[in-house]
Amino acid sequence: MNFRKFIKTAHPFSANLVLPLNIILLAIFSLFLMFFLSVSSKIDIKLPRAVTSDIFNDDNITIILTNENIMYQNGRVVSINDLRGFLSRLNNRKRPILIKVDRRASVGRIVDIWDLGRSLGIERISIATDQGE
């Protein structure tokens, strides 16, 4: 009995493509991860200028709002509902909130964050600025 005629052999062209395709997909995935991790670890904002400023300490709850209106809290992206849940679980309502906002961010989004804090009874809410010349 001859079994060789029943065994299908792979086309040599398809076997030669597997390794290069795997390498290309791995490279694309690696580039995607590098871009994603570098974006999430560095949040670049340009603070608005002001003539006066106060000094705040590390006790502040810091919320960052980028020019694309993306909110970060503790280095992770949050929605307004996530922020509401976090702030409502706070035990100390006297703990200040510092909003670091890019000067190109939407004023409406800043007001949303401000109103949320006020509605939850947080007494001190401030916006970070660069001291003007």
C-alpha positions as CSV (number, residue, x, y, z in Angstrom):
1,M,0.0,0.0,0.0
2,N,1.4,3.4,-1.0
3,F,0.6,6.1,1.5
4,R,2.6,8.8,-0.2
5,K,-0.1,9.8,-2.6
6,F,-2.5,10.5,0.4
7,I,0.0,12.8,2.2
8,K,-0.5,16.4,1.1
9,T,2.7,18.4,1.1
10,A,2.7,22.1,1.9
11,H,3.3,24.4,-1.0
12,P,7.0,25.5,-0.6
13,F,6.0,29.2,-1.2
14,S,3.6,29.3,1.8
15,A,6.2,27.8,4.2
16,N,8.7,30.5,3.2
17,L,6.2,33.3,4.1
18,V,5.4,32.2,7.6
19,L,8.7,33.4,9.2
20,P,8.8,36.8,7.6
21,L,5.1,37.4,8.3
22,N,5.7,36.5,12.0
23,I,8.6,38.9,12.2
24,I,6.7,41.7,10.6
25,L,3.7,41.2,12.9
26,L,5.9,41.0,15.9
27,A,7.7,44.2,14.9
28,I,4.3,46.0,14.4
29,F,3.1,44.8,17.8
30,S,6.3,45.9,19.5
31,L,6.1,49.4,18.0
32,F,2.5,49.7,19.1
33,L,3.4,48.7,22.6
34,M,6.3,51.1,22.7
35,F,4.1,54.0,21.5
36,F,1.3,53.1,23.9
37,L,3.6,52.9,26.9
38,S,5.5,56.1,26.1
39,V,2.2,58.0,25.7
40,S,0.7,56.7,28.9
41,S,3.8,57.4,31.0
42,K,4.3,61.0,29.8
43,I,1.4,63.4,29.8
44,D,2.5,66.7,28.1
45,I,0.5,69.7,29.0
46,K,1.1,73.5,28.7
47,L,-0.2,75.3,31.8
48,P,-1.8,78.7,31.3
49,R,0.1,81.7,32.7
50,A,-1.1,83.7,35.7
51,V,0.3,86.6,37.6
52,T,-0.3,85.1,41.0
53,S,0.0,81.5,42.2
54,D,-0.2,79.5,45.4
55,I,2.1,76.6,46.4
56,F,0.4,73.3,46.8
57,N,1.7,70.2,48.5
58,D,1.5,66.5,47.7
59,D,-1.7,66.1,49.7
60,N,-3.6,67.4,46.6
61,I,-5.7,65.1,44.5
62,T,-4.3,65.9,41.0
63,I,-6.4,65.7,37.9
64,I,-4.7,66.3,34.6
65,L,-6.7,67.5,31.5
66,T,-4.9,67.4,28.2
67,N,-5.5,69.5,25.1
68,E,-7.5,66.6,23.7
69,N,-9.8,66.8,26.8
70,I,-8.5,63.4,28.1
71,M,-8.6,63.2,31.9
72,Y,-5.9,61.5,34.0
73,Q,-6.1,60.7,37.7
74,N,-3.1,58.9,39.3
75,G,-1.6,58.4,35.8
76,R,-4.5,56.6,34.3
77,V,-7.2,57.7,31.9
78,V,-10.5,58.3,33.6
79,S,-14.0,59.3,32.5
80,I,-16.1,61.8,34.3
81,N,-18.1,58.9,35.9
82,D,-14.8,57.2,37.1
83,L,-13.8,60.5,38.6
84,R,-17.2,60.9,40.3
85,G,-16.8,57.4,41.8
86,F,-13.3,58.2,43.0
87,L,-14.2,61.5,44.6
88,S,-17.4,60.2,46.2
89,R,-15.4,57.6,48.0
90,L,-13.1,60.2,49.6
91,N,-13.3,60.4,53.4
92,N,-11.7,63.8,53.7
93,R,-13.7,66.5,51.9
94,K,-11.2,69.1,53.0
95,R,-8.5,67.5,50.8
96,P,-7.8,69.9,47.9
97,I,-8.2,69.1,44.2
98,L,-5.6,70.5,41.8
99,I,-6.6,70.5,38.1
100,K,-3.6,70.6,35.9
101,V,-5.1,71.7,32.6
102,D,-3.5,72.3,29.2
103,R,-4.2,75.9,28.0
104,R,-5.8,74.5,24.9
105,A,-8.3,72.3,26.7
106,S,-12.0,72.9,26.6
107,V,-13.4,75.3,29.2
108,G,-16.5,73.2,29.3
109,R,-14.5,70.1,30.4
110,I,-12.8,72.2,33.1
111,V,-16.2,73.4,34.4
112,D,-17.5,69.7,34.4
113,I,-14.6,68.7,36.7
114,W,-15.1,71.8,38.9
115,D,-18.9,71.3,39.2
116,L,-18.4,67.6,40.0
117,G,-16.1,68.5,42.9
118,R,-18.4,71.2,44.2
119,S,-21.4,68.9,44.0
120,L,-19.6,66.3,46.1
121,G,-18.8,68.9,48.8
122,I,-15.1,69.3,48.1
123,E,-14.1,72.7,49.5
124,R,-10.9,73.6,47.7
125,I,-10.5,73.2,43.9
126,S,-7.7,75.0,42.1
127,I,-6.3,75.2,38.6
128,A,-2.5,74.9,38.2
129,T,-0.8,77.7,36.3
130,D,2.7,78.8,35.3
131,Q,3.7,82.0,37.0
132,G,3.8,84.8,34.5
133,E,6.7,87.1,34.0
